[in-house]
Amino acid sequence: MEKFFHSKGKKLIGWDEILEGGISETAILMYWRSWVPDAPVKAAKNGNKVIMTPGNPLYFDGIPDRNSISNVYHFDPVPKGLTADEANHIIGAQANTWTEWIPSEKRADFMMFPRMTALAEVLWTHRQDYDNYLLRLNKQYKRLDQLKVHYRMPDLDGFTDNNVLVGKTVLKLQKPAPEISIRYTTDGTAPTASSPEYRKHSSYGSRHYQTGVFQPFRQQ
């Protein structure tokens, strides 16, 4: 098949399973099986060009969480075990978003942004300054708003995803950006833009509320 592609002026690009049957040096390998870490190393040592797209962390159809951006930002596209010359065979990387379970364009935006900005910085600038990136990312949210990108809102700090409170406690939540409002409910339902706004350190007694759900909203 590769000879046929070449006869038509095309190149063969295949997922890393093609290593199992043996490949020529002219085939381009796309590495996705993160549980087979030596696949891109073998391909590069064989002289093949490699596109890095490991499922973890570059499959963006996986539900994002508070660690997703950090995982993408700290992704190293060049695997260990390669010489400088062999590393030149790693020609880039890409993220994949498979949409079987993504019903709308808005949901696709949510899955891809803002972690796509982290990958862009890793691949285009080779910058490794995560704290500085987060500061600049906060300024990019307004730009994404203007572009009508329905990105995932930044995570709130001050508590974990699930908490069990006994008696009373004080929640000390920090806004990810000044223009973001924090809305909450105490009946277990998802907050909306019309839910009460969290403004200061709030005290919740376990006798009064069974659950509390907090959600950041971009002010319009």
C-alpha positions in Angstrom: 0.0 0.0 0.0 2.9 2.4 0.8 4.3 1.8 -2.7 0.9 2.6 -4.2 0.7 5.8 -2.1 4.2 6.9 -3.3 3.2 6.3 -6.9 0.4 8.8 -6.4 2.8 11.4 -4.8 1.4 10.6 -1.3 3.0 9.5 2.0 1.9 6.9 4.5 0.9 8.0 8.0 -0.2 5.3 10.4 -1.0 4.9 14.0 1.8 3.3 16.0 0.3 -0.2 15.7 2.0 -0.4 12.3 5.2 -1.0 14.1 4.0 -4.5 15.0 4.1 -5.6 11.3 7.4 -3.9 10.5 7.6 -0.6 8.6 9.9 1.1 6.1 11.9 4.2 7.0 9.6 6.4 4.9 6.5 5.7 6.8 5.3 8.4 9.3 4.2 7.2 12.7 1.5 8.7 14.8 2.0 7.7 18.5 -1.2 7.5 20.5 -0.8 4.4 22.8 0.5 6.0 25.9 0.7 2.6 27.5 3.4 1.6 24.9 6.0 4.2 25.8 8.8 2.7 23.7 6.9 2.9 20.4 8.0 6.4 19.4 11.5 5.6 20.5 11.7 2.5 18.3 10.3 4.4 15.3 12.7 7.3 15.7 15.6 5.0 16.0 14.4 3.3 12.9 14.6 6.6 11.0 10.8 7.2 10.9 9.3 10.6 11.4 7.0 10.6 14.4 4.0 12.8 15.3 3.3 12.6 19.1 -0.3 12.4 20.1 -0.4 10.2 23.2 -3.9 9.5 24.7 -2.6 10.9 28.0 -2.7 13.9 27.9 -3.5 14.8 24.3 -6.9 13.1 23.8 -9.1 16.1 24.4 -12.3 14.1 24.3 -11.4 13.0 27.8 -13.3 15.0 30.4 -11.1 17.9 31.6 -10.4 18.5 35.3 -8.3 20.8 37.4 -5.1 19.0 36.4 -5.7 18.9 32.6 -4.0 22.2 31.7 -1.0 21.4 33.8 -0.7 17.9 32.3 -0.7 19.3 28.8 1.7 22.2 29.6 4.2 19.8 31.1 4.0 17.3 28.2 7.4 16.8 26.6 7.0 15.9 22.9 10.5 14.4 22.7 10.6 11.0 24.6 13.6 10.0 26.6 16.1 7.6 25.2 16.8 9.4 22.0 20.1 11.0 20.8 20.0 14.5 19.5 19.9 13.3 15.9 17.2 10.7 16.6 15.1 13.4 18.4 15.0 15.3 15.1 12.6 12.6 13.9 10.0 13.9 16.3 8.4 16.4 13.9 5.6 17.6 16.1 2.5 16.8 18.1 -1.3 17.2 17.9 -4.3 16.9 20.2 -7.2 14.7 19.2 -10.9 15.4 20.0 -13.1 12.4 19.0 -16.7 13.6 18.9 -18.8 10.5 19.2 -20.0 11.7 22.6 -19.7 15.5 22.0 -23.2 16.6 20.9 -22.5 20.3 20.0 -19.9 22.8 18.9 -20.2 24.5 22.3 -19.3 21.3 24.1 -16.4 20.8 21.7 -15.1 24.2 22.7 -15.4 23.2 26.3 -13.4 20.1 25.8 -10.6 21.8 23.8 -10.2 25.2 25.4 -8.2 26.4 27.2 -5.9 23.4 27.3 -5.3 23.9 23.6 -3.5 27.1 24.5 -1.2 25.1 26.7 -0.3 22.8 23.9 0.3 25.7 21.5 2.8 27.2 23.9 4.6 23.9 24.4 5.0 23.2 20.7 5.5 26.7 19.3 7.6 28.4 21.9 9.1 25.5 24.0 8.4 27.8 27.0 8.4 26.1 30.4 7.1 28.8 32.8 3.8 27.5 34.0 3.1 30.2 36.6 3.7 32.9 33.9 1.5 31.0 31.5 -1.4 31.0 33.9 -1.1 34.8 34.4 -1.2 35.3 30.7 -4.0 32.8 30.3 -6.2 34.9 32.6 -5.9 37.8 30.1 -6.7 35.5 27.2 -10.2 34.6 28.5 -11.5 38.0 27.4 -10.2 37.3 23.9 -11.9 34.0 23.9 -15.1 35.7 25.0 -14.9 38.1 22.0 -14.3 35.1 19.7 -17.4 33.4 21.3 -15.4 30.4 22.3 -17.3 28.4 24.9 -14.2 27.4 26.9 -14.1 25.6 30.2 -14.1 28.1 33.1 -11.0 28.1 35.3 -11.2 26.0 38.5 -12.0 27.5 41.9 -9.4 27.2 44.7 -10.2 26.8 48.3 -11.8 23.4 48.4 -11.6 20.0 46.7 -14.2 18.6 44.3 -16.1 16.8 47.0 -16.1 17.8 50.7 -17.7 16.5 53.8 -18.4 19.2 56.4 -19.2 18.5 60.0 -20.5 21.4 62.0 -19.5 24.8 60.5 -16.7 25.8 58.2 -15.6 28.9 56.4 -15.0 28.7 52.7 -12.3 30.9 51.4 -12.7 30.9 47.7 -10.6 32.9 45.3 -11.8 34.2 42.0 -9.7 33.1 39.1 -10.1 36.6 37.6 -11.7 39.8 38.8 -14.5 39.7 36.2 -15.6 36.2 37.2 -18.5 35.8 39.6 -19.1 32.7 41.7 -22.6 31.5 42.0 -23.8 28.7 44.3 -26.7 26.5 45.3 -27.3 24.6 48.5 -29.8 22.0 47.2 -27.4 19.9 45.0 -28.5 21.4 41.7 -26.2 23.1 39.2 -25.8 26.8 39.7 -27.0 29.2 37.0 -26.3 32.9 36.3 -29.3 33.8 38.4 -28.2 31.8 41.5 -26.9 33.7 44.6 -23.5 35.2 44.2 -20.6 34.3 46.6 -19.0 37.5 47.7 -17.2 37.0 51.0 -16.1 34.2 53.2 -19.3 32.4 53.9 -20.2 30.2 56.8 -22.4 27.1 56.2 -23.8 25.0 59.0 -24.3 21.3 58.3 -27.7 21.5 60.0 -29.0 24.0 57.5 -27.5 22.7 54.2 -26.7 19.2 53.0 -24.8 20.2 49.9 -23.2 23.2 48.3 -22.4 23.5 44.6 -20.2 26.4 43.4 -19.7 27.4 39.8 -17.7 30.3 38.2 -19.5 32.5 35.7 -18.0 35.1 33.3 -19.8 38.4 33.8 -21.4 39.6 30.6 
